[in-house]
Amino acid sequence: MMKPIVFVLACCLLAACSSTEVVAPTMNVSVGQQLIDLKKAKDSGALSAKEWEQQKKILIDSVR
């Protein structure tokens, strides 16, 4: 008799874990650090010079 109850409770608990809400982590990264990270991405080849300039402009404009 206990097995069906345990099974139902387990199913209910697992169903409660299936949330579709996306929670973005709070990140407090300075603009300077973001510029350094962009430069590293450009230097490593992950960003082209044009992409780096675009991203740098977006970042700087976001704090004005």
ABEGO torsion letter per residue (X at the ends): XAAAAAAAAAAAAAAAABBABBBBBBBBBBAAAAAAAAAAAAAAGABBAAAAAAAAAAAAAAAX
